[in-house]
């Protein structure tokens, strides 16, 4: 933003940027962070989720900052979320000990080597969404591994993930057959970004899809410890009984 510029949020309301927010010594355009407001946001989200009995695993793609990631962990986040192995490498190298790469990865031999290197210094989880991906991951890892696997569930965005509990059970059976450490399920209610009127429905979709799929997998004998929802607009609404963490 530039000095004197008026900004509006998605609902059309004016965002208040007091004059002191951008010191005259700063050349614009520049990125300016109100550290007090940022820390209140970090603390507030974690506290509100904790009151619901749900942990917080923030996604670093929103800030891509090692310092902010460590602030979130210090405030009580149970780990961090990344979209790529590369992002995970940056944060693990900074001392982060628990990372979830929340995307259904197709793992090449090179990516498998990078995942094994990450596992030397951190607990790492990745996403899967197909039988073929499970078989490929097992082949690429070449044997037993401490890597955690979560099955992605499509809760309405229609981007990626299994479409129902039946598909999840197929992937779960494949994980068991090839020796993968299946520990949970996750979803991204991306359709919540369609507008304010879509948020409540997307949150219900997300929570329902996750809890139903987790229950089906448990009933089939799988140990499902993590039920992970992930969308900023739905974070507080989808934090219901049966969901264990919000990303």
C-alpha positions in Angstrom: 0.0 0.0 0.0 1.0 3.6 -0.4 0.7 6.5 2.1 -2.8 7.9 2.2 -4.3 4.9 0.3 -7.8 3.8 1.4 -8.2 0.0 1.5 -11.4 -2.1 1.9 -11.8 -5.6 3.0 -13.8 -8.3 1.2 -17.1 -7.1 2.8 -16.5 -3.5 1.6 -15.6 -2.1 5.0 -12.8 0.4 5.1 -9.6 -0.9 6.7 -8.2 1.6 9.2 -4.5 2.3 8.7 -3.5 5.0 11.1 -0.9 7.5 10.0 1.7 6.0 12.4 1.4 2.6 10.7 3.8 3.6 8.0 6.6 5.8 9.2 7.6 8.6 6.9 11.1 7.0 6.7 9.8 4.0 4.9 9.8 4.1 1.1 6.7 2.6 -0.4 5.6 0.2 -1.6 7.0 -1.8 1.4 5.8 -4.6 3.6 5.0 -3.3 7.1 4.0 -5.6 10.0 2.2 -4.3 13.1 3.9 -6.7 15.5 1.5 -6.1 18.3 -1.5 -6.8 16.1 0.2 -9.9 14.6 1.0 -11.3 18.1 -2.6 -10.7 19.2 -3.8 -12.6 16.2 -1.4 -15.5 16.8 -2.3 -15.7 20.5 -6.0 -15.2 19.9 -6.4 -18.0 17.4 -4.5 -20.5 19.5 -6.4 -19.6 22.6 -9.8 -19.8 21.0 -9.0 -23.2 19.4 -7.6 -24.5 22.7 -10.9 -23.5 24.4 -12.6 -25.9 22.0 -10.1 -28.7 22.7 -8.5 -28.4 19.3 -4.8 -27.7 18.5 -3.5 -25.2 16.0 -1.0 -26.1 13.2 -0.6 -22.8 11.2 0.2 -22.9 7.5 3.4 -21.1 6.7 2.4 -20.2 3.2 0.6 -17.2 4.7 3.8 -15.6 5.9 6.8 -17.7 4.7 8.7 -16.3 7.7 10.9 -18.3 10.0 10.5 -15.8 12.8 6.7 -15.8 12.6 6.6 -19.6 12.5 8.6 -19.7 15.7 6.3 -17.1 17.3 3.4 -19.4 16.5 5.1 -22.4 18.1 6.1 -20.4 21.2 2.4 -19.3 21.5 1.3 -22.9 21.6 1.0 -24.2 18.0 1.5 -28.0 18.0 3.5 -27.8 14.7 3.6 -26.1 11.4 2.0 -26.8 8.0 3.7 -26.4 4.7 2.6 -26.9 1.1 5.9 -28.3 -0.3 9.0 -30.3 0.8 11.1 -27.2 0.1 9.1 -25.1 2.6 9.5 -28.0 5.1 13.2 -28.1 4.6 13.5 -24.3 5.4 11.6 -24.6 8.6 13.1 -27.8 9.8 16.6 -26.4 9.2 15.5 -23.5 11.6 14.7 -26.0 14.4 11.0 -26.8 13.8 10.4 -30.4 15.0 6.9 -31.2 13.7 5.9 -30.5 10.1 2.9 -31.6 8.0 3.2 -31.2 4.3 -0.6 -30.8 3.6 -0.8 -31.9 0.0 -1.2 -35.3 -1.7 2.4 -35.8 -2.8 3.6 -38.0 -5.6 7.0 -38.9 -4.3 9.9 -39.4 -6.7 13.2 -41.1 -5.6 14.7 -37.6 -5.1 11.8 -36.4 -3.0 12.0 -39.6 -1.0 15.7 -38.9 -0.2 14.7 -35.3 0.9 11.9 -36.7 3.1 14.3 -39.2 4.8 16.7 -36.3 5.5 13.9 -34.3 7.1 12.9 -37.3 9.3 16.4 -37.2 10.8 15.5 -34.0 12.5 11.7 -33.8 12.8 8.4 -35.6 12.9 7.1 -35.3 9.3 3.7 -36.1 7.8 2.5 -35.9 4.2 -0.8 -36.3 2.4 -2.0 -39.1 0.2 -5.2 -39.4 -1.8 -5.0 -42.6 -3.9 -4.0 -46.2 -3.9 -1.4 -45.6 -6.6 0.2 -42.8 -4.5 0.4 -45.1 -1.5 2.1 -47.8 -3.5 4.5 -45.3 -5.1 5.4 -43.8 -1.7 6.2 -47.2 -0.3 8.4 -48.1 -3.3 10.2 -44.7 -3.1 10.9 -45.0 0.6 12.2 -48.5 0.1 11.2 -50.0 3.4 10.0 -49.1 6.9 9.9 -45.4 7.8 8.7 -43.1 10.6 7.0 -40.9 8.0 3.3 -40.3 9.0 0.6 -40.4 6.3 -2.7 -38.6 6.3 -5.4 -39.2 3.7 -6.9 -36.1 2.1 -10.6 -35.9 2.0 -12.4 -33.6 -0.5 -15.1 -31.8 1.5 -16.5 -29.8 -1.4 -13.8 -27.8 -3.2 -13.3 -30.6 -5.8 -9.5 -29.9 -6.0 -7.9 -33.0 -4.6 -8.6 -35.8 -2.1 -10.8 -38.9 -1.9 -14.5 -38.2 -2.5 -16.0 -40.4 0.2 -15.3 -42.8 3.0 -15.3 -45.8 0.6 -12.4 -44.3 -1.4 -10.6 -43.5 1.9 -11.0 -47.2 3.0 -9.4 -48.3 -0.3 -6.4 -46.0 0.3 -6.3 -47.1 4.0 -6.1 -50.8 2.9 -3.3 -49.9 0.5 -1.4 -48.1 3.2 -1.7 -51.2 5.5 -0.7 -53.6 2.7 2.5 -51.7 1.7 3.5 -50.8 5.3 2.8 -47.1 5.5 2.1 -45.4 8.8 -1.4 -44.1 8.4 -2.2 -41.7 11.3 -5.0 -39.4 10.1 -7.2 -37.6 7.7 -7.2 -34.0 6.5 -9.3 -31.6 4.4 -9.2 -28.1 3.0 -12.5 -26.3 2.8 -11.4 -24.1 -0.1 -14.9 -23.4 -1.2 -15.2 -21.2 2.0 -13.4 -18.5 0.0 -16.3 -18.0 -2.3 -17.6 -15.4 0.0 -19.0 -14.7 3.5 -22.2 -16.5 2.8 -20.3 -19.7 1.9 -18.3 -20.0 5.1 -20.7 -21.7 7.5 -21.8 -24.3 5.0 -18.2 -25.1 4.0 -17.3 -25.5 7.7 -20.1 -28.0 8.1 -19.0 -29.9 4.9 -15.4 -30.0 6.1 -16.1 -31.2 9.6 -18.7 -33.8 8.5 -16.5 -35.2 5.8 -13.6 -35.5 8.2 -15.4 -37.1 11.1 -17.3 -39.5 8.9 -14.2 -40.7 7.1 -12.2 -40.9 10.3 -14.9 -43.0 12.0 -15.1 -45.3 8.9 -11.3 -45.9 9.0 -11.3 -46.6 12.7 -14.2 -49.0 12.3 -12.0 -50.8 9.7 -9.2 -51.2 12.3 -7.0 -48.2 11.4 -5.6 -46.0 14.2 -6.6 -42.5 13.3 -5.2 -40.0 15.8 -5.2 -36.8 13.7 -8.4 -35.3 12.1 -7.1 -32.1 10.6 -9.2 -29.3 9.1 -7.6 -26.4 7.2 -9.1 -23.2 6.0 -8.8 -19.8 7.7 -12.4 -18.7 7.2 -13.7 -22.0 8.7 -11.1 -22.5 11.4 -13.3 -21.7 14.4 -16.5 -23.1 12.9 -15.1 -26.5 11.9 -13.3 -27.0 15.2 -16.1 -29.4 16.5 -16.0 -32.7 18.4 -14.1 -35.2 16.4 -11.7 -32.7 14.8 -8.3 -32.6 16.5 -6.4 -29.8 14.8 -6.9 -26.7 12.6 -4.4 -25.6 10.0 
